[in-house]
């Protein structure tokens, strides 16, 4: 008989949450995030170094023998919850999750390049970003936009690469395998993203030299596995967004008065917030289930991840929309952080697969007609 899944947070996970939340409250307030976002380079290297090195969050998924923490996807999910609550502009999802999972999938013992790179990622000395579109979804066909003209000389273009501007190393999927390419060897063209806290760029390689990490079959399997893990953990970031929006909105309507009464005492608003609370509680269960399934390598992990993404994506967007609307006029201003959460929620709803894509996966897994 299968043991029931424990979705409660462990003491270790709560301690990790406390450390990350304290850091972000002290060093990543909404005014600072907005000010950096307006410059077009939102990443804060100092915050990233403290998160990655001081707390050790960058190496959570890396085994201890490779210099990491040897933790699991559950702990990484807690970090992403807090990053979502702060819409923190750090390359955690792309570097500490996606790139790390790709390298772990390529760590077959045949490549002398994988282990040193994983050590550098775990130590926070380097930021590594996969050169794949942020919209690439689990189960989707992997792109073949980069060609190897021989000896690891790569040419091609990949668009909508997240956090490329913060990367030291790019992981490039080419026709002959996976390559590590110094970011300085690539031409980065900044795009105008909806989410100002997670910059996008087009990566152009023009006879750039890369170091072979894995053969084509191993590389594609590793990228596919990383997309699955990334989608599952993205649900925790979406949960964090929704939780912040709900908390801030409840606090606002309690203090805002109209007709000599708190706005939150009006029945229509009570019902809207009650429904949103139920949505967030359900999203927490779905996100935790996905993180636990990934941590335990459960056979039904692909289904659990698809369910989490199909549900949490919409909850984050609804929570952010309610936050903007129920804050009234102040919620529509640039100075209030509500728009940062709405933009992150909207961008996350496209990242690593749309809601429709994941609903289609659920239908496939359940052998039902797709919606």
N, C-alpha and C positions, 0 to 999 in steps of 0.2 A: 504494500500500500504506500502510495506517495505521501511524504510528509507535507503538511500544509505550508504554504509560503508565508514567511514572516515579513510583512511590509512595514513594521514599526521601525523607527530609527534606533540604532544601537547607541550606547553611551559614547563610543568612539566617534560615530557619525555626528552626534550632537556637539561634541567637543570641536570637531573639524568645522562644523557650521558656525559655532561661536567665534572661532578664530578668523574665518573668512568674513563673516558679517562685521566683526569689529574692525578689520582692516578696511573694508569698503566704506563703512560709516565714517572712518577717520580720514581716508585718503581719496575717496571716490564719490563725493556728494554730487547731487544732480546739477548744481551750478557749475562745478568743475567739469563734469562730463559734457555739459552743453557748450561751455567755453572751448574745450578742446575739439568738439565736433565741428564747431564753426570754422576751425582752421583747416579742415580737410584731412588732418592727421590726428585722429582721436586717441591713438594708443598712448598710454602713459607708461614709459619704460620702468619708472620707479615702482609703480603699483605692481606691474608684472613681475619684477624681480622679487619683491616681497612675497607675492603670492606663490611664485614658482619656487623660489629658493628658501625664503624665510619660513613659509608654511609647508613647503615641499609638495604643493599641489600638482606641479608639472609632472612629477614622477609617480603619481598614484597608480597608474596602470602598468608601470614598468617593474619587472621583477627585481627583487633585492640584489640578486647576483649581477645585475646590470646597472646598479646604482640607484634604483628606484625605491618606492615605498612598498611595493608588493601588495598593494591594496586591490580593490575590485571596482567594478562599475557602480556599485552602490555608493561608495565614497565619492567617486567622480561626479555622480548625480547630485550629491549634496552640494558640492562646489558650484555646479551649474545652476542649481536652484538659487543660490545666493548671488551669483553673477547676473541671473535674470532679474532678481529683485532690485539690483542696482543698475541695470542695463550697462554693466561695466564694459568699457572698450578695451578688452584684452583678448589675445588670440588663443584662448583656452580651448574652445571647441575645435579649432582647426589644427592647432599644434599638439596639445596635450591629449587630445582624443583621436582625431582623424589620422594625423601623421603618425602618431605613436602606434595606433592600431595597424596601420599599413606596415610599418617597420616590424612590428611583432609578428605579423603574418608572413613576412619575408625572412624571419630569423630561423632559417632551416639549418644553420651551421655551415653552409657552403659559402656564404659571403662574409668577407672580412670587414666590410664597410658598415654592416647593420649595427652590430654591438657598439662600436664607438659612437655612432650617431645617436643611438638610444641613450647612451650615457650622457651625452651632451644635452639632449632634450630633458632628461630627468633632472639634471643639475641646473637647468635654466640658463646654461651658457649659450644655447642657440634656440632660435625659433624656426621650426620646420613646418611648412605648409604644403599640402598636396595641390598640385596645379590641375585641379578639376573644377568644373563649374559648381558653385554652391547649390545649384538646383538639382544636381545629379542625385537620383533617388535609388534606394536599394531595389534590386531586381530590374533596374533599367539597363539598357545596353550601354556599355562603357564606350566613351569616345575614342576615336583613333585620329586625333588632330595633329599629333607630333610624329615625325618620321626620323629614323636614324639613317644618315647617309653613309655610315660606316665608322667603326671605332668610337661610338658614343657621341658623334657630332649630330646634334639635334636641331631640327628646323620645324616650326609650326606655331600655331597660335591657339591659345585657350582663353575663353572669355569668362567673365563673372567669377574670378578666383577671389575668394574671401581672404582678407588679411595678408595678401601678398606683399603689401607695402611694409609690413612689420617682419617679414621673413628674412632669415639668413640663408636658408636652404629651401629649395623647391623640390618636391617629389614629382617627377614628370613620368607619366605613363606613355611610353612610345610603342611603336610596332615591334620592337625587339626586346622589350622588357621595361622595368622600372629603373629610373635613373635619379641620382641626387645631383642637382644643378645649383651652383651658387647663385643666389638671387641677384647678385651684381652682374651676372652674365646674361640676364634676361632684360628685355625692355618692358617696363611696366607702364601701362596707360591707364590712369585713374578713370573710373566710371563715376557717374553721379548716382549714388545709391539712395534708395528710400530710407534705409536705416543708416543714419550718419555715424553710428557707433561701430559699425562693422563694414569697413570700406571694401569696395570691390575694384578689381583691376583686370585689364586684359593683359595676359602674359604672352609676349612674342619672343620666340627663340629663333635666332638667325645664326646657324652654325655654332651653337653654344655647346661647349664640352661638358658632358655629364659622366658620372661614375656609375657603372652598372651595379645595381643592387639585387635584382632578381630577374629570372627569365619570364617570358610573357605569361605562361600559365600560372606561375606562382604569383606574379604581380597582379594579375586580374583577380585571382582568388582573394588576395590580401586587400585589394581596393574594395571588392564587394563586401568582405567582412567588415571593413572599416565603415562603410556607408551604413551598414545595419546597426553597428554600435553607435555611430554618430546620430542616426535618426532616433534610436531609443533614448539616448541621453539628452538630445535636444528637447524631448518631452519634459524633462526636468527643468530646463531653462524656461520653457513656456509656462510651466507651473509656477516658477518664481515670479514671472511677469504678472500672471493672473493674481497671485497672492498679494503682491504689492498694490495692484490696482484696486482690489477689493478692500484692503486695509485702509488705504488712503481715502477711498470714496466714503466708506463708513465713517471715518473720522471727520471728514468734511461735512457730511449732511447732519451729523450730530451737532456741530458747532455753528452751522449756517442757519440763521433765523429768517423766516418770512411770516408775516401776519402774527408776529409775536410768538411764533412756535418754531422749534427746530424743524428744518426741512425733512429730516429723516423720520419725523413722526407721521408724515403723510402716508396713508395706506398704500398708494400706488408705488411709492418709492420703496417701502418696506418689502413689497412683493418682488420687485425687481432685484433687490439686493439679496433677498432670501433665495431666489432662483439662482443667482450668481454664486452664492455660498455653496449651494448644492453642486453646481457645476465644478467649482474649484475643489471640493472634497472628492468628487469622482475623478477629477483630473489627477489629484494626488495619488489615488489608488492605481490609476492606469500607469502613471509615470514610475511609481515605485515598483510595480509589477514588471515593467520593461527593464528597469535597472537590475532587479533581482534575477530575471531570466538571463540577462547577459552575463551577470556575475557568476551564475551557476552553470552556464552553457546549456541551458535547458533546451530540450528538443523542440519545444514550441516557441522558442525565442523569436523567430521571424514573425509569427502570428501575434505574439504579445507586443512586439515593437510596432507592428502595423496598427494594432488597435490603439495603442498609446498615441501614435502620431495622428491617427484619424480623429481622435477625440480632443487631445490637448491643444492641437493647433487652433481649433475653433474656439475653445474656451479662452485661450489667451487673447484672441482678437475681440471676442465679446466683452471680456473684462476690461480691456483697454478702451473700447468704444464707450462702455458705460462710465468709465472713469472720466473721459473727456466730457460726455454729455451731462453727467450729474454734478460736475464741478461748475457748470454754467459758463458764464463769460470768461472766468479766469482759466477754465480748462482749455479754452481756444487760443490762449496767448502763447507766444514763443517762450516767455520766461518760465511758465509752469512746465514741469517735466512730463506731464501727461502725454504730450505728443511724442516724446522719445519712446515711451512704452508702446504706444500705438504703432509707431513705425517699426520697432523691433518685432512686435507681434505679427504685423503684416508681412515683414520680410521673412520671419521664421516660418510662416505658413507656406512659403514657397521653397524654403531651404530643405534639401534632402528629401524632396518629394512633397507634392501637394496633398491636401486632404483626399481629393478624388483618387490620386494614385494609390494611397494607402488603403482606402476603402476597396479599391479593386483588388489589392493584395489579400485583404481579409476575405473577400468573396472567393478568390482563387483557393486560398487555404481551406476554406470551409466547403469548397466545391458547390458554390451557389452562383446563380447568375449575377454578374457584376451590376452595381447600381447604375 
